């Protein structure tokens, strides 16, 4: 098997400076079910994949380096049904989450989108195809 045989993205690891706050965000705001919950490692089930958090820093493979406050390291896009984009927007507003851009139709992409940030300043997109 070669690199061309890769067929799935099984998990994504977010490097965290604010582990507790970020864990609470994905658990309480996003309401993702926890699959593994350890002090320095928490995995959330999102469909067929895992979204995992771990503290930023030196670990067995390398040193993650510093992050720049206010700068995103990644953009995560979560797909929902079309009516859910506006429902998610209302729910996020009700929970006090600052919105980068409210529900917007992007005709060229045939997407309705919503953008905000997590506590690590990563950009989060909720979108639907139409």
Secondary structure as GFF3:
##gff-version 3
##sequence-region A 1 130
A	DSSP	three_ten_helix	3	5	.	.	.	ID=ss1
A	DSSP	beta_strand	11	16	.	.	.	ID=ss2
A	DSSP	alpha_helix	19	24	.	.	.	ID=ss3
A	DSSP	pi_helix	25	29	.	.	.	ID=ss4
A	DSSP	beta_strand	33	38	.	.	.	ID=ss5
A	DSSP	beta_strand	41	46	.	.	.	ID=ss6
A	DSSP	beta_strand	49	55	.	.	.	ID=ss7
A	DSSP	beta_strand	75	79	.	.	.	ID=ss8
A	DSSP	alpha_helix	82	94	.	.	.	ID=ss9
A	DSSP	beta_strand	99	106	.	.	.	ID=ss10
A	DSSP	beta_strand	111	117	.	.	.	ID=ss11
A	DSSP	beta_strand	123	129	.	.	.	ID=ss12
###
